[in-house]
Amino acid sequence: MSNQKKQSFLGGAAILAAAVAIVKIIGAFYKFPLNNILGGEGKAYFNTAYYIYNVLLTISTAGLPLAISKMTSQAHAQGRENEKRKIFRTAIVLFFCLGAVGSAFMYFRAEGLASFLENSLAHEAVRALAPAVFCVCLLACMRGYTQGQGNMTPTAVSQVLEALCKLGIGLPLAWYLLKTGRGLQLGAAGAIFGVTVGTMLSMLFLIAYLATHRNHEKSLDVPSSSAALMKQILVIGIPITLSNSAMSIINLIDTKIVMGQLQNALLLSETDAAALNGQYGMAMDMPNMVASFVYPVTMSLIPFAAAALAQGDHARADRIVSSAFRLIAILALPAGIGLSVLSTPIMVLVLPAQYEDALAAGPHLRILGIALIFICLMILTNAILQTYGKEKLPIFTVVAGGATKIVMNYILVGNPDINIHGAPVSTLCCYLVICGLNLFFVWKYSPAKPRYVQLFAKPVLASVLMGGAAWAVYGFAARALSGHSVYGANAIATLAGICAGVAVYAVLVIALRILRAEDVRSIPHGEKMIRLLHLK
C-alpha cells in the first residue's frame, strides 16, 4: 500500500462521507419501500432482529477495529511495516473466533432471543441475519487495518456493495414472500437476508483487495510479539467496546421494556404492541440515516488525530478536532431542526402505502429530530475522548444516559395517557444526558479548550432561520394545493419546504462564514472551493 496516495483527515472523511451518501441513497430506496411493504408490525420484526444483531456485532467489533486502526496508524506513521503486518495477522485470528461464536449463538438461540424481547414472531428474521455477524467481524478487522493506513477507499467500496445487495436481494425477496402469502414474519426475514448476502460479498471484496494490494517492501523493524499486540488491542479496544456496546445493550433492554409495558401494563396483544413499536421504529429510521454521516468523520478522526499525537503534533490534532466539531454542527443542527418542523409531512411522503402508520410516526419524529442533534454530538464526542486516551469515560456517560432512557420508558410507556409516545421523549433525554456529560469531559481533557459558543452559535442561528423558512413555505404550499390529491399536495409542499430550507441555509452558511477554509482545504479540489466560496 506504499504507492497509494496519502489521504488527509478531511480527505478521508470526504471519501467515507461520499460512500455513506451513496449508501444512504441506496438505503432510502430499500428502507422506505420496505416500510411500505411491511407496515408497523413487520417493521417491528425486522427491528427486533437488528437490535439483537447490533448487540452481538457491537460486542465483537465496536472497539477492536478502532484499536487496530489506531495501532496501525501509529505504526504506519513511524514506518514500522513489519509491526503493521503482525497487527493484522494477530487481529484476524481474534475476529474470526468472535464472529464464529456470535453467529452460532444468534442462529441456534433465535427463538429464545426473540422471546426475550417480547416479540417471539421475529425469530425467523433473527436466524436469517445470524451469518452476517461472522462476515462483519472479518470486515471490521480488514476495514480497521486499511483505515489505519489512511486509506478509506476499500471501506467505502465495501459499504456500497453491501447496500446494493440489500436493495437488490432483500427488497424483492420481502415483496415476493408477502405476495405469495408467507406472512410478515417471513417477509421481514427475507428483507433482512439481503443484509447477510451483502456482508458476504463485501467480505470477499476486501479479502481480494488486500490480497492484490500487499506491500512487499522490506522493513528492518522488529515487531512486537503476538501476545503483546493482542494485549494492546484488548487494552485499547475493550473500553471502547464497553462504551459502544453499553448503548446497544441498553437499547435491547429498552425494547424489551417498551414491548413488555405495551403488553403487560396496557394489555395489548403482541401483534398490536409490535405495530406501535414499529411505528416508532419507522420514525427512528430518519435520525439514524442522518447520524450515519457522522461515522465517516469519526472513523477518519481517530487514525489521523492518533497519528498527529504519536508524532507529538498536538496543534494539528486540535485543528482536526475543531474541524470535526464544525462539520458536525453544520450537518446535525439543520438536519435535526428540519426533521422536527416537517415531521408528519416527511413521514407521509415516505410512507404512501401506510398512511395511518405515517400519521402515527409523525409526532415521534418531531421529538426525534431534536434528539438527532445530540445523537450526532454523542458519536463525535465519544470518538474525541477515545482519541485522547479517555476510552473509559464514554462507558459511564452512555450508562448514565441509558439508565435515564430505561427508567423514563418504564414510567412513560406504561402510562395509558402517554403509551408509545413516551419512547421518543425518553430517547431525547437519554442522548441529552450523554451529550452534556461528553461535552464537559471533552472540554476538561482537551489540550486546547473548545469554544462551544463560538462553534455552535452561528449554525444554531442559521438552522433556526432555515427551519422557520421550511415551515412557512410548506404551510403556504399546502394551503395553495388544498383540494388536490392528498398525497400529491403533501409531496409538493414538503419538497418545496425542504428546498426552501436548504437554499436559506446555504446562503446563511456563506453569509455568516460558518464554513472555514481550514475545514475544506484538505478535501480534493478544496482550494477551488475556497476561491469559489470566498472562504477566509
Residue, then its C-alpha position, 0 to 999 in steps of 0.5 A: m500500500s506504499n504507492q497509494k496516495k496519502q489521504s488527509f483527515l478531511g480527505g478521508a472523511a470526504i471519501l467515507a462521507a461520499a460512500v455513506a451518501i451513496v449508501k444512504i441513497i441506496g438505503a432510502f430506496y430499500k428502507f422506505p419501500l420496505n416500510n411500505i411493504l411491511g407496515g408497523e408490525g413487520k417493521a417491528y420484526f425486522n427491528t427486533a432482529y437488528y437490535i439483537y444483531n447490533v448487540l452481538l456485532t457491537i460486542s465483537t467489533a465496536g472497539l477492536p477495529l478502532a484499536i487496530s486502526k489506531m495501532t496501525s496508524q501509529a505504526h504506519a506513521q513511524g514506518r514500522e511495516n513489519e509491526k503493521r503486518k503482525i497487527f493484522r495477522t494477530a487481529i484476524v485470528l481474534f475476529f474470526c473466533l468472535g464472529a464464529v461464536g456470535s453467529a452460532f449463538m444468534y442462529f441456534r438461540a433465535e427463538g429464545l432471543a426473540s422471546f426475550l424481547e417480547n416479540s417471539l414472531a421475529h425469530e425467523a428474521v433473527r436466524a436469517l441475519a445470524p451469518a452476517v455477524f461472522c462476515v462483519c467481524l472479518l470486515a471490521c478487522m480488514r476495514g480497521y487495518t486499511q483505515g489505519q493506513g489512511n486509506m478509506t477507499p476499500t471501506a467505502v467500496s465495501q459499504v456500497l456493495e453491501a447496500l446494493c445487495k440489500l436493495g437488490i436481494g432483500l427488497p424483492l425477496a420481502w415483496y415476493l414472500l408477502k405476495t405469495g402469502r408467507g406472512l410478515q414474519l417471513g417477509a421481514a426475514g427475507a428483507i433482512f437476508g439481503v443484509t447477510v448476502g451483502t456482508m458476504l460479498s463485501m467480505l470477499f471484496l476486501i479479502a481480494y483487495l488486500a490480497t492484490h494490494r500487499n506491500h512487499e517492501k522490506s522493513l528492518d523493524v522488529p515487531s512486537s510479539s503476538a501476545a503483546l499486540m493482542k494485549q494492546i488491542l484488548v487494552i485499547g479496544i475493550p473500553i471502547t467496546l464497553s462504551n459502544s456496546a453499553m448503548s446497544i445493550i441498553n437499547l435491547i433492554d429498552t425494547k424489551i421494556v417498551m414491548g413488555q409495558l405495551q403488553n403487560a401494563l396496557l394489555l395489548s396483544e403482541t401483534d398490536a404492541a409490535a405495530l406501535n413499536g414499529q411505528y416508532g421504529m419507522a420514525m427512528d429510521m430518519p435520525n439514524m440515516v442522518a447520524s450515519f454521516v457522522y461515522p465517516v468523520t469519526m472513523s477518519l478522526i481517530p487514525f489521523a488525530a492518533a497519528a498527529l499525537a504519536q508524532g507529538d503534533h498536538a496543534r494539528a490534532d486540535r485543528i482536526v478536532s475543531s474541524a470535526f466539531r464544525l462539520i458536525a454542527i453544520l450537518a446535525l443542527p439543520a438536519g435535526i431542526g428540519l426533521s422536527v418542523l416537517s415531521t408528519p409531512i416527511m413521514v407521509l411522503v415516505l410512507p404512501a402505502q401506510y398512511e395511518d402508520a405515517l400519521a402515527a410516526g409523525p409526532h415521534l419524529r418531531i421529538l426525534g429530530i431534536a434528539l438527532i442533534f445530540i445523537c450526532l454530538m454523542i458519536l463525535t464526542n465519544a470518538i474525541l475522548q477515545t482519541y485522547g486516551k479517555e476510552k473509559l469515560p464514554i462507558f459511564t456517560v452512555v450508562a448514565g444516559g441509558a439508565t435515564k432512557i430505561v427508567m423514563n420508558y418504564i414510567l412513560v410507556g406504561n402510562p395509558d395517557i402517554n403509551i408509545h409516545g413516551a419512547p421518543v421523549s425518553t430517547l431525547c433525554c437519554y442522548l441529552v444526558i450523554c451529550g452534556l456529560n461528553l461535552f464537559f469531559v471533552w472540554k476538561y481533557s482537551p489540550a486546547k479548550p473548545r469554544y462551544v459558543q463560538l462553534f455552535a452559535k452561528p449554525v444554531l442561528a442559521s438552522v433556526l432561520m432555515g427551519g422557520a423558512a421550511w415551515a412557512v413555505y410548506g404551510f403556504a404550499a399546502r394551503a395553495l394545493s388544498g383540494h388536490s390529491v392528498y398525497g400529491a399536495n403533501a409531496i409538493a409542499t414538503l419538497a418545496g419546504i425542504c428546498a426552501g430550507v436548504a437554499v436559506y441555509a446555504v446562503l446563511v452558511i456563506a453569509l455568516r462564514i460558518l464554513r472555514a477554509e481550514d475545514v475544506r482545504s484538505i478535501p480534493h479540489g478544496e482550494k477551488m472551493i475556497r476561491l469559489l466560496h470566498l472562504k477566509 
